[in-house]
Amino acid sequence: MEKFGQSQPVRRVEDARFLTGQGRYVDDIAPEGALHAVFLRSPVAHGEIAGIDLDDARAAEGVHLVATVADMEAAGIDISLDAVLVDNRDGTRAAAPLRPMLARGRVRYVGEAVAVIVADTLHQARDAAELIGLEIDELPAQMALEPGELPIHPDLQDNRAFDWGMGDEAATAAAFDAAAHRVALRVDDNRIHVCSMEPRGCYAEWENDRLHVAFNGQGVWGMKDLLIRKFGLAAGQVRVTNPDVGGGFGMKGAPYPEYFAVAHAARVLGRPVRWMSDRTEAMLTDHGGRDLTTLAELAFDGDLRITAYRVRTHCNLGAYNSPFGQIIQTLLFSRVLTGVYDVQTFWMRAEGFYTNTTQVDAYRGAGRPEAIYVLERIMDRAARDLGVDPWDLRRRNFIPSDRFPYKSATGETYDVGDFDRVLSRVADTADAAGFAARREADAARGLLRGQGLCYYIESILGDPSEGARVEFHEDGTVSIYVGTQSNGQGHETVFAQFLSDQTGIPADRIRVVQGDSDLIEQGGGTGGSRSVTTQTNATLATVEVMVAALAPFLADKMGVAADAVTFDDQTFRAPGSNLTPTMLEAADMARADGRTDLLSHQARATLPGRSYPNGAHLAEVVVDPETGAVRVDRYAVVDDFGNLINPLLAEGQVHGGVVQGLGQALCERVVHDGDGQMLTASFMDYALPRAADVPMIGFASEPTPSTANPMGMKGCGEAGTVGSMAAVANAVQDALWDRGVRQADMPFTPQRVWDMLKDEPVTAEI
């Protein structure tokens, strides 16, 4: 690992093609002559399907197929979409109502797909969809995160999906009864659209009794397994690919109904079929993020140390279970429930409800941002209520650096950390000491300045195992086959850079191959900040296999014993031999001798443990009380990501994550009316942050190398979002506090902030 410490900030090699329009996205590579699919979608949020007349659509010009869920069932397809379930507090299994690939009997959210129409052209398919006579007996929409009067699913009378708990409820209650101080705060976490740059899309083709589905997702292997099971196909009959993907953020990790319907159409017609979502269609049907309300309570002793933490959450699952919706606000939330604080007594209760809205699933962080947002908001409130400095209150409750590895109350083993050092660094780099003078200067101009702090920790998720295969080609290039899937994070750069660093193979000769189930047998895809940690771990194992295989071959050339050959400083060498071949030269020698078995090497490796990235975010905002406008004026981040393989890419990931958190905090919010109609289904009505909304973001690394992997690194993909929401929200609350505002909830749009300044304080309840 002696070369690893170089940690070079290599620029992204893939950007050249992305920025010059040479990317190969799913809509760019659909087969020539592919038919176009369009989906007829429900115009209402809740209702019984009274009738559907398809005759005119089927007879329309250019139309090849109009199919409903009944047609898919008649073809022998298992039309249910699966989900991971949790257990209720009483030990029973959480609800698992059928989520069909196309609506069956009842529609449950606006935009739910009812039928697929396939035609020669997109316009013909859209015209035919207009000819379908869809009759729906509308029912009242259930929108509240509480038991409703009308069940969305007939066998769930109260619309409750689960009632989950973790911790010791009695011990927590006793700790609160004995506490010297108690603090409570209600925290709303608004629903958001993911808004990936590239909307969802796919194409499918059936040829030679084999199905190929290409879609812009976060991995191909889960989708392949589902196609095999749902369509009753053999493993060799299915190929799944991911081309370039324009952003995923967790949302594209799910197997959506459209992919199966398009695959069904291609199989029935024996011709390739393509589908691409437009932006409004995406906003109506992509899985949303967040959407929960939490009542948080902290108990303190006389020395202001936390003695207990109690959390009760109501979360929105949407109309059905998404693949991971149930575990996000339960198990994943609990992973970092107590954050960086030494708290061993807790109780968490989470209740999930079905509503007549689109499903909610993973969005950058998946449970960890939600948990840290709640915890860091109430830590700030506790400092105010207890009359202490928020920095000092955090330091007082930090897990000491000499207590690692540390077993958290929820069962996580934090490997390493030095939180006080990171916090001190952000105070210095952000000039926290100068805040008072800046606030005074703004006050003289009639403006309100606030400072907000968040100290986050996150847990890396996903499959801890990954594989890699390295092949040497005759033209002197090398391919590395990886089981992860880039969604724009820069994998091609970092994986080539790491292999180059470990082998001496020039990075410009290394080609990264990903996203093809025919070429890569197994993989975990992207998600949970896992990719670089798991993939480089697999690369290390593969390099060891390469060295072990090539050393005996080279020993014969060198005239030495096999165990005398070492690979050091990017060359093979042995005492008594003048030969010092590089890895590429060794491969050329093997090829010349006909040793093709030495030209391909693979290995699979499992991480010994999870790493826990952590860091401090410090935001300063300026509020104009006359208009309610909020401007983020200063922003600084100090992260502990352990050893950085590529600092430039790590900083880029932090910047992107911070901006997504700022977007939710400042302007993003999905809104429905009482009938379940989405009022924010276009960029005319849904605001994303723009360049003018984002300050220069200061980034610094204060590493404590992880002990959970041989690289000493910690994942960084989601960290920016995990820390940014609470930092901005605490800053806004700080700015508004002296004006009497006690309940400041995202998003901080001018109208909402203006309303906060004139409204009465809100009490904490759920």
C-alpha positions in Angstrom: 0.0 0.0 0.0 3.0 2.3 -0.1 1.7 4.1 -3.2 -1.8 4.6 -1.8 -0.6 7.6 0.3 -0.1 9.7 -2.8 -3.9 10.4 -2.9 -3.6 12.3 -6.1 -6.5 14.7 -7.2 -6.8 13.2 -10.7 -9.4 14.9 -12.9 -12.3 12.9 -14.2 -11.5 11.2 -17.4 -15.2 10.6 -18.3 -16.1 14.3 -18.3 -14.6 14.8 -21.8 -17.3 12.7 -23.4 -20.1 13.8 -21.1 -19.4 17.5 -21.6 -19.1 17.2 -25.4 -22.3 15.2 -25.9 -20.7 11.9 -26.4 -22.3 10.1 -23.4 -24.1 6.9 -24.2 -27.4 7.1 -22.3 -30.3 4.7 -22.7 -32.2 6.9 -25.0 -29.2 7.3 -27.2 -28.5 3.7 -27.8 -32.0 2.1 -28.2 -32.0 -0.2 -31.3 -32.8 1.4 -34.6 -36.4 0.8 -35.5 -37.5 0.2 -31.9 -41.2 0.7 -31.2 -42.2 3.4 -28.7 -44.1 2.7 -25.5 -46.4 5.1 -23.7 -48.3 4.5 -20.5 -51.8 5.4 -19.8 -51.8 6.8 -16.2 -54.4 7.4 -13.7 -55.7 11.0 -13.6 -57.0 10.6 -10.0 -55.4 9.6 -6.8 -57.9 7.0 -5.6 -60.7 5.1 -7.3 -62.1 1.8 -8.5 -61.6 1.0 -12.2 -65.2 0.6 -13.5 -64.2 -0.1 -17.1 -61.5 0.2 -19.7 -62.2 0.2 -23.4 -59.1 -0.6 -25.5 -60.7 -1.3 -28.8 -60.2 2.1 -30.5 -56.6 2.4 -29.2 -55.8 -1.1 -30.5 -57.2 -0.2 -33.9 -55.3 3.1 -34.1 -52.7 3.8 -36.8 -49.3 2.4 -36.0 -50.3 0.6 -32.8 -48.9 -2.8 -32.3 -49.9 -3.6 -28.7 -52.1 -2.2 -25.9 -51.8 -4.3 -22.7 -53.1 -4.2 -19.2 -52.2 -6.1 -16.1 -54.7 -8.8 -17.1 -52.7 -9.4 -20.3 -49.4 -9.7 -18.3 -51.0 -12.2 -16.0 -52.4 -14.1 -18.9 -48.8 -14.4 -20.2 -47.8 -16.1 -17.0 -46.0 -13.1 -15.5 -45.9 -12.7 -11.7 -47.2 -9.1 -11.6 -46.3 -8.4 -8.0 -43.5 -6.0 -7.2 -41.5 -7.1 -4.1 -40.5 -5.1 -1.0 -38.3 -5.6 2.1 -40.5 -5.8 5.1 -39.9 -5.0 8.8 -41.4 -6.6 11.9 -43.9 -4.7 14.0 -43.4 -4.1 17.7 -45.7 -7.0 18.6 -43.6 -9.4 16.5 -46.0 -9.6 13.5 -44.8 -9.0 10.0 -45.5 -5.5 8.5 -48.1 -5.1 5.8 -47.4 -6.4 2.3 -50.3 -5.4 0.0 -50.0 -6.3 -3.6 -48.2 -3.7 -5.7 -49.0 -4.7 -9.3 -46.9 -3.8 -12.3 -50.0 -2.1 -13.8 -53.0 -1.1 -11.8 -55.4 -3.9 -11.0 -59.0 -3.1 -9.9 -58.1 0.2 -8.2 -55.8 3.1 -8.8 -54.0 4.5 -5.8 -52.0 7.6 -6.9 -52.1 10.1 -9.7 -49.8 8.7 -12.4 -50.2 5.1 -11.6 -49.7 3.1 -14.8 -52.9 1.4 -16.0 -52.0 0.3 -19.6 -49.0 0.3 -21.9 -49.4 1.3 -25.6 -46.8 0.4 -28.1 -46.7 2.0 -31.6 -44.3 2.8 -34.4 -43.8 6.4 -33.3 -44.1 8.2 -30.0 -46.8 10.5 -31.3 -48.9 7.5 -32.5 -48.6 5.9 -29.1 -49.6 9.1 -27.3 -52.6 9.6 -29.7 -53.7 6.0 -29.1 -53.5 6.5 -25.3 -56.0 9.3 -25.7 -58.5 6.9 -27.3 -58.7 4.6 -24.3 -62.0 4.8 -22.5 -60.9 4.6 -18.8 -63.8 4.8 -16.3 -62.9 5.3 -12.6 -65.3 5.6 -9.7 -63.4 8.1 -7.7 -62.9 7.6 -3.9 -61.7 10.1 -1.3 -57.9 10.5 -1.2 -56.2 9.6 2.1 -53.3 12.0 2.6 -52.7 12.2 6.3 -49.9 10.3 8.2 -52.4 8.7 10.5 -55.1 6.1 10.4 -57.7 7.1 7.7 -61.4 6.6 7.4 -61.2 4.8 4.0 -58.6 2.1 3.6 -56.4 2.3 0.5 -55.9 -1.4 0.6 -59.0 -3.4 1.6 -57.3 -5.6 4.2 -55.7 -2.6 6.0 -58.4 -0.7 7.7 -56.2 2.0 9.3 -53.8 2.4 6.4 -50.9 1.5 8.8 -48.1 -0.3 7.2 -46.0 -1.0 10.3 -45.6 0.0 13.9 -41.9 -0.6 14.6 -39.8 -0.1 17.7 -36.2 -0.4 18.9 -34.7 0.2 22.3 -35.9 -0.1 25.9 -39.1 1.9 26.2 -39.4 1.4 30.0 -35.8 2.3 30.8 -36.0 5.4 28.5 -39.2 6.5 30.3 -37.5 6.0 33.7 -34.5 8.1 32.5 -36.8 10.9 31.5 -38.6 10.8 34.8 -35.3 11.1 36.6 -33.8 13.7 34.3 -32.6 17.1 35.5 -33.6 18.6 32.1 -35.9 17.5 29.3 -36.2 19.0 25.8 -38.7 18.2 23.0 -39.0 19.3 19.4 -41.2 18.4 16.5 -39.3 18.1 13.3 -40.8 18.0 9.8 -38.8 16.5 6.9 -40.5 17.6 3.7 -41.1 15.3 0.7 -38.9 16.0 -2.3 -38.6 15.0 -6.0 -35.2 13.4 -6.8 -35.0 15.2 -10.2 -32.1 13.3 -11.7 -30.7 15.1 -14.7 -31.7 12.1 -16.9 -35.2 10.8 -16.3 -35.9 7.1 -16.1 -36.0 5.1 -19.3 -35.4 1.6 -20.8 -35.5 -0.5 -23.9 -36.1 -4.2 -24.2 -35.5 -6.7 -27.0 -36.4 -10.4 -27.4 -34.1 -12.2 -29.8 -33.2 -15.9 -30.2 -35.3 -16.8 -27.2 -33.4 -14.3 -25.0 -34.5 -11.1 -23.3 -32.3 -8.1 -23.0 -33.3 -5.1 -20.9 -31.3 -1.9 -20.8 -32.3 0.7 -18.3 -30.7 3.6 -16.5 -30.4 2.1 -13.1 -28.0 1.5 -10.2 -27.0 -2.0 -11.0 -28.1 -4.9 -13.2 -28.1 -8.0 -11.1 -31.2 -7.4 -9.0 -33.2 -6.6 -12.1 -31.9 -9.7 -13.8 -33.0 -11.9 -10.9 -36.4 -10.3 -10.9 -36.9 -10.8 -14.7 -36.0 -14.4 -14.3 -38.4 -14.9 -11.5 -41.3 -12.8 -12.7 -41.2 -14.0 -16.3 -40.3 -17.6 -15.5 -37.1 -17.6 -17.6 -33.8 -19.4 -17.2 -30.8 -17.4 -16.1 -29.2 -17.8 -19.5 -32.2 -16.2 -21.2 -31.8 -12.8 -19.5 -29.3 -10.1 -20.0 -29.5 -6.7 -18.3 -27.4 -3.7 -19.0 -26.9 -0.2 -17.6 -25.3 2.3 -20.0 -24.2 5.8 -18.9 -26.6 7.0 -16.2 -27.4 10.7 -15.6 -27.9 10.6 -11.9 -29.6 8.1 -9.6 -29.4 9.2 -5.9 -31.1 6.0 -4.7 -34.3 6.7 -6.8 -33.0 4.7 -9.7 -32.1 1.7 -7.6 -35.7 0.4 -7.7 -37.2 -2.0 -10.3 -40.1 0.1 -11.6 -43.3 -1.2 -13.3 -42.4 0.3 -16.7 -39.4 -1.9 -17.1 -41.4 -5.1 -16.8 -44.2 -3.8 -19.1 -41.7 -2.9 -21.8 -40.0 -6.3 -21.4 -43.4 -8.0 -21.8 -44.2 -5.9 -24.9 -40.8 -6.8 -26.5 -41.4 -10.5 -25.8 -44.9 -10.5 -27.2 -44.0 -8.5 -30.3 -40.6 -10.0 -31.0 -39.4 -6.5 -31.6 -37.4 -4.0 -29.6 -39.5 -1.5 -27.6 -38.2 1.7 -26.0 -39.6 4.0 -23.3 -38.4 7.3 -21.9 -40.0 9.3 -19.2 -40.6 13.0 -19.6 -40.1 15.4 -16.6 -43.7 15.6 -15.4 -44.1 11.8 -15.8 -41.0 11.5 -13.7 -42.3 13.8 -11.0 -45.5 11.9 -10.9 -44.0 8.4 -10.8 -40.4 8.4 -9.6 -40.1 7.4 -5.9 -40.0 10.5 -3.7 -37.7 11.2 -0.8 -38.1 11.9 2.9 -41.7 12.8 4.0 -41.8 12.2 7.7 -42.7 14.0 10.9 -40.8 13.2 14.1 -41.2 14.1 17.8 -37.8 14.0 19.4 -37.0 14.3 23.1 -33.7 14.5 25.0 -33.1 13.9 28.7 -30.1 15.5 30.4 -28.5 15.1 33.8 -27.3 18.1 35.9 -24.0 18.2 34.0 -25.9 18.5 30.7 -24.9 15.0 29.5 -27.6 13.1 27.6 -29.1 10.3 29.6 -31.8 9.2 27.2 -33.2 9.9 23.7 -36.7 9.2 22.6 -38.0 9.4 19.0 -41.4 8.9 17.5 -41.8 9.1 13.8 -44.7 9.0 11.4 -43.6 8.4 7.8 -45.3 8.3 4.5 -44.8 5.2 2.3 -47.0 6.4 -0.5 -49.7 4.1 -1.9 -47.6 0.9 -1.9 -44.4 -0.4 -0.4 -41.4 0.6 -2.4 -38.5 -1.9 -2.4 -36.8 -0.3 0.7 -39.5 2.2 1.9 -40.2 0.2 5.1 -36.6 -0.1 6.2 -35.5 3.5 5.5 -37.3 5.2 8.4 -36.8 2.2 10.7 -33.6 0.2 10.4 -31.6 2.6 8.4 -32.7 5.6 10.5 -31.6 3.7 13.6 -28.1 3.0 12.3 -27.1 6.6 13.3 -29.9 7.4 15.7 -27.6 8.6 18.5 -25.1 10.2 16.1 -21.7 11.0 17.5 -23.0 11.2 21.1 -22.4 8.8 24.0 -26.0 7.7 24.5 -26.9 4.2 25.6 -30.6 4.6 26.7 -33.1 5.2 23.9 -36.5 4.3 22.5 -37.5 4.7 18.9 -41.0 4.1 17.5 -41.7 4.5 13.8 -45.1 4.2 12.2 -45.5 4.0 8.5 -48.7 4.9 6.7 -50.0 4.4 3.2 -51.4 7.5 1.4 -52.7 8.2 -2.1 -49.3 9.5 -3.2 -46.3 8.1 -5.1 -44.1 5.7 -3.3 -41.2 7.0 -1.1 -37.9 5.2 -1.1 -34.2 6.0 -0.9 -32.9 9.5 -1.6 -29.2 10.3 -1.1 -28.5 9.0 2.3 -31.6 6.8 2.8 -32.5 7.2 6.5 -29.2 8.6 7.7 -30.0 12.2 6.6 -33.4 11.9 8.2 -31.9 10.6 11.5 -29.1 13.2 11.7 -31.5 16.0 10.8 -33.7 15.2 13.8 -30.9 14.7 16.2 -29.0 17.8 15.2 -32.1 20.0 15.2 -32.9 18.9 18.8 -29.3 19.3 19.9 -29.5 22.9 18.8 -32.9 23.4 20.5 -31.5 21.8 23.7 -28.6 24.3 23.7 -31.1 27.2 23.5 -33.5 25.8 26.1 -30.6 25.0 28.5 -28.8 28.3 27.9 -25.5 26.8 26.8 -23.3 27.2 23.7 -24.3 24.6 21.0 -20.7 23.9 20.3 -20.0 23.1 24.0 -23.1 21.0 24.4 -21.9 18.8 21.5 -18.4 18.5 22.8 -19.7 17.6 26.3 -21.6 14.6 24.8 -19.2 13.4 22.1 -18.0 9.9 22.2 -14.4 10.3 23.4 -11.7 9.4 20.9 -10.2 6.8 23.3 -13.5 4.8 23.3 -13.2 3.4 19.8 -14.1 0.9 18.6 -17.4 2.1 20.1 -20.6 0.0 20.2 -23.6 2.3 19.8 -26.9 1.7 21.6 -28.4 0.6 18.3 -25.8 -2.1 17.7 -23.4 -0.3 15.3 -19.6 -0.6 15.9 -18.0 2.7 15.1 -14.5 1.9 14.1 -12.6 5.2 14.7 -13.3 8.8 15.2 -12.0 12.1 16.7 -15.0 14.3 16.6 -13.6 17.1 18.8 -10.6 17.6 16.4 -12.9 17.8 13.4 -15.2 20.3 15.2 -12.2 22.5 16.2 -11.0 22.5 12.6 -14.3 23.7 11.2 -14.4 26.5 13.7 -11.0 27.7 12.6 -11.5 27.3 8.8 -15.0 28.9 8.9 -13.9 31.8 11.1 -16.7 31.0 13.6 -15.1 33.5 16.0 -15.9 36.3 13.5 -19.6 35.5 13.4 -20.7 38.0 16.1 -19.2 40.9 14.2 -20.8 39.8 10.9 -24.2 39.4 12.7 -23.9 42.9 14.2 -23.0 44.4 10.8 -26.1 42.8 9.2 -28.3 43.9 12.1 -27.3 47.5 11.3 -28.7 47.0 7.8 -32.0 45.5 9.1 -31.0 41.9 8.3 -30.9 38.8 10.4 -27.8 36.6 10.4 -27.8 33.1 11.8 -25.2 30.4 12.3 -26.0 26.7 12.2 -23.9 23.7 13.1 -24.4 20.1 12.3 -22.1 17.2 13.3 -23.1 14.1 11.4 -22.0 10.5 11.2 -23.2 8.0 8.6 -23.1 4.3 8.2 -22.0 2.8 4.9 -24.7 0.5 3.5 -25.0 -2.2 0.9 -23.4 -5.5 0.1 -19.9 -5.6 1.8 -18.7 -8.0 -0.9 -17.6 -7.1 -4.4 -15.6 -8.7 -7.2 -13.2 -7.5 -9.9 -11.6 -9.1 -13.0 -8.6 -7.7 -14.8 -7.8 -8.7 -18.4 -4.7 -7.9 -20.4 -5.3 -7.3 -24.1 -2.9 -7.7 -27.1 -2.9 -4.0 -27.9 -1.4 -3.2 -24.5 -4.6 -2.1 -22.8 -6.2 -3.5 -19.7 -9.9 -3.9 -18.8 -11.1 -4.0 -15.2 -14.6 -5.5 -14.8 -16.4 -4.0 -11.8 -19.6 -4.9 -9.9 -20.6 -1.4 -9.0 -22.4 1.0 -11.3 -21.5 4.7 -11.9 -24.4 7.2 -11.9 -22.0 10.1 -12.5 -19.7 9.9 -9.5 -16.5 9.4 -11.4 -16.0 5.7 -11.1 -14.1 5.3 -14.3 -11.5 7.7 -13.0 -11.1 6.4 -9.5 -11.1 2.7 -10.4 -8.5 3.2 -13.1 -6.5 5.4 -10.9 -6.5 2.9 -8.0 -5.5 -0.1 -10.3 -2.8 2.0 -11.8 -1.5 3.0 -8.4 -1.4 -0.7 -7.3 0.1 -2.1 -10.5 2.0 0.6 -12.3 -0.2 0.2 -15.4 -0.8 3.6 -16.9 -4.3 4.8 -16.1 -4.9 5.9 -19.7 -4.5 2.2 -20.7 -7.1 1.0 -18.3 -10.7 0.6 -19.4 -13.4 0.3 -16.7 -16.2 -2.1 -17.7 -19.5 -2.1 -15.8 -23.2 -2.7 -16.0 -23.5 -5.8 -18.1 -24.8 -9.0 -16.6 -23.3 -11.1 -19.4 -19.8 -9.7 -18.7 -20.0 -9.5 -14.9 -21.6 -12.4 -13.2 -22.2 -10.7 -9.8 -22.2 -7.2 -8.3 -23.8 -5.0 -5.7 -24.3 -1.9 -7.9 -24.1 1.6 -6.4 -25.9 2.9 -3.3 -25.1 3.5 0.3 -21.7 5.1 -0.3 -20.4 1.6 -0.9 -18.9 1.7 -4.4 -15.3 2.9 -4.0 -14.7 1.2 -0.7 -16.0 -2.2 -1.8 -14.6 -2.0 -5.4 -11.1 -1.0 -4.4 -11.1 -3.7 -1.8 -11.9 -6.2 -4.6 -9.2 -4.6 -6.8 -6.6 -5.1 -4.1 -7.6 -8.8 -3.8 -7.4 -9.1 -7.6 -3.9 -7.6 -7.7 -2.8 -10.1 -5.1 -4.1 -12.9 -7.3 -2.3 -11.4 -10.3 1.0 -11.2 -8.5 0.6 -14.7 -7.1 -0.1 -16.1 -10.6 2.6 -14.2 -12.5 5.4 -14.7 -9.9 6.1 -18.4 -10.6 6.0 -17.8 -14.4 8.5 -15.0 -14.0 10.7 -17.0 -11.7 11.5 -19.4 -14.5 12.5 -16.4 -16.7 14.7 -15.0 -13.9 16.2 -18.3 -13.0 15.1 -18.0 -9.3 12.8 -19.9 -7.0 9.1 -18.9 -7.2 9.0 -17.5 -3.7 11.9 -15.2 -4.5 9.9 -13.0 -6.9 8.3 -10.0 -5.3 6.2 -7.2 -6.8 7.4 -3.9 -5.4 7.5 -0.3 -6.6 5.3 -1.4 -9.6 7.8 -3.9 -10.9 8.6 -7.6 -10.4 12.1 -8.3 -9.0 14.2 -11.0 -7.4 17.6 -11.1 -5.8 20.2 -12.3 -8.3 18.2 -11.3 -11.4 18.5 -8.2 -13.5 15.0 -8.6 -14.9 12.5 -6.1 -13.5 9.4 -6.4 -15.7 6.4 -4.3 -15.1 2.9 -5.8 -14.9 2.3 -5.0 -18.6 5.7 -6.5 -19.6 4.9 -9.6 -17.6 1.6 -10.0 -19.5 3.4 -9.6 -22.8 5.9 -12.3 -21.8 3.0 -14.6 -20.9 1.2 -14.0 -24.2 4.4 -14.6 -26.1 4.7 -18.0 -24.3 1.1 -18.9 -25.0 0.1 -18.6 -21.4 -3.3 -17.2 -21.9 -4.3 -18.4 -18.5 -2.1 -15.5 -17.1 -4.0 -12.8 -19.0 -7.1 -12.8 -16.9 -7.4 -12.6 -13.1 -10.3 -12.2 -10.8 -11.1 -12.2 -7.1 -13.9 -11.4 -4.7 -13.5 -9.7 -1.4 -15.6 -8.8 1.6 -15.0 -5.8 3.8 -14.3 -6.8 7.4 -16.6 -4.1 8.7 -18.4 -0.9 7.9 -16.8 2.5 8.0 -18.5 5.6 9.5 -17.8 8.9 7.7 -18.3 11.9 9.9 -17.8 15.6 9.9 -19.0 19.1 10.8 -21.0 21.4 8.6 -21.2 25.1 9.5 -23.6 27.4 7.7 -24.3 31.1 7.9 -27.5 32.5 6.5 -28.8 36.0 6.1 -32.6 36.6 6.3 -34.4 39.7 5.1 -37.3 40.0 7.5 -39.2 42.3 5.2 -39.5 39.7 2.4 -38.6 36.4 4.2 -35.8 35.8 1.7 -33.0 33.5 2.9 -29.5 33.6 1.5 -26.8 31.1 2.5 -23.8 33.4 2.8 -21.1 31.1 4.1 -20.7 27.4 4.2 -17.8 25.2 5.4 -17.4 21.5 5.8 -14.7 19.5 7.5 -15.0 15.8 6.9 -13.3 12.7 8.2 -13.3 10.3 5.2 -10.2 8.5 6.3 -7.7 8.2 3.5 -8.8 9.8 0.3 -8.1 8.0 -2.9 -8.9 11.0 -5.0 -9.4 14.3 -3.0 -10.8 16.1 -6.0 -13.6 13.5 -6.5 -14.3 13.4 -2.8 -14.7 17.2 -2.7 -17.0 17.1 -5.7 -19.2 14.5 -4.0 -19.4 16.7 -0.9 -20.3 19.8 -3.0 -23.1 17.9 -4.8 -24.5 16.4 -1.6 -24.5 19.8 0.1 -26.3 21.4 -2.7 -29.0 18.7 -2.6 -29.4 19.3 1.1 -29.6 23.1 0.5 -32.2 22.5 -2.1 -34.5 20.7 0.4 -33.8 23.2 3.1 -34.4 26.3 1.0 -36.8 25.6 -1.9 -37.8 22.0 -2.6 -41.1 20.6 -1.5 -43.6 18.3 -3.1 -47.2 19.6 -2.6 -50.5 17.7 -3.1 -54.0 19.1 -2.8 -56.7 17.4 -0.7 -57.7 15.2 -3.6 -54.2 13.8 -4.1 -53.4 15.9 -7.2 -49.7 16.9 -7.3 -49.3 20.7 -7.6 -45.5 20.5 -8.1 -45.2 18.3 -11.2 -43.0 20.6 -13.3 -40.1 23.0 -12.9 -42.6 25.8 -13.2 -43.9 24.8 -9.8 -41.0 22.9 -8.2 -37.9 24.9 -7.4 -34.4 23.4 -7.6 -31.4 25.4 -6.3 -29.6 27.4 -8.9 -26.0 28.6 -8.9 -27.0 31.9 -7.4 -28.5 30.0 -4.4 -25.3 28.3 -3.5 -22.3 30.0 -1.8 -18.7 28.9 -2.3 -18.4 25.7 -0.2 -15.2 25.3 1.8 -14.0 21.8 2.2 -11.2 20.3 4.3 -10.2 16.8 5.3 -9.4 15.9 8.8 -8.9 12.1 8.5 -8.8 9.3 11.0 -8.0 6.3 8.8 -10.7 3.6 9.0 -9.8 0.2 10.5 -12.7 -1.4 8.7 -10.9 -1.9 5.3 -7.3 -2.1 4.1 -7.4 1.2 2.3 -8.3 3.1 5.6 -11.0 5.0 3.7 -14.6 5.9 4.4 -17.4 6.4 1.9 -18.2 10.0 0.9 -21.1 9.9 -1.6 -23.9 10.8 0.7 -22.1 12.7 3.4 -22.8 16.2 2.0 -26.6 15.7 2.2 -26.5 14.0 5.6 -24.9 17.1 7.2 -26.3 20.0 5.2 -30.0 20.0 6.0 -29.6 20.5 9.8 -26.8 23.0 9.3 -29.0 25.3 7.2 -32.1 24.8 9.3 -30.2 25.5 12.5 -28.8 28.7 10.9 -32.3 29.9 9.9 -33.7 29.1 13.4 -30.8 31.0 14.9 -31.5 34.0 12.7 -35.2 34.0 13.6 -35.0 33.1 17.3 -34.8 36.6 18.6 -37.9 37.5 16.6 -39.9 34.9 18.5 -39.9 32.0 16.0 -39.7 28.7 17.8 -40.7 26.3 15.1 -38.7 26.7 11.9 -39.3 23.9 9.4 -38.0 23.3 5.9 -38.2 24.5 3.2 -37.3 28.1 4.0 -39.0 29.8 1.1 -39.6 33.5 1.4 -43.3 33.0 1.9 -42.9 30.4 4.6 -40.2 32.4 6.5 -42.4 35.5 6.2 -45.3 33.6 7.7 -43.0 32.2 10.5 -42.1 35.8 11.5 -45.7 36.8 11.9 -47.2 33.5 13.3 -47.5 32.4 16.9 -44.9 29.8 18.2 -45.8 26.1 17.6 -45.6 23.5 20.4 -43.9 20.2 20.0 -46.4 17.4 19.3 -47.1 14.7 16.8 
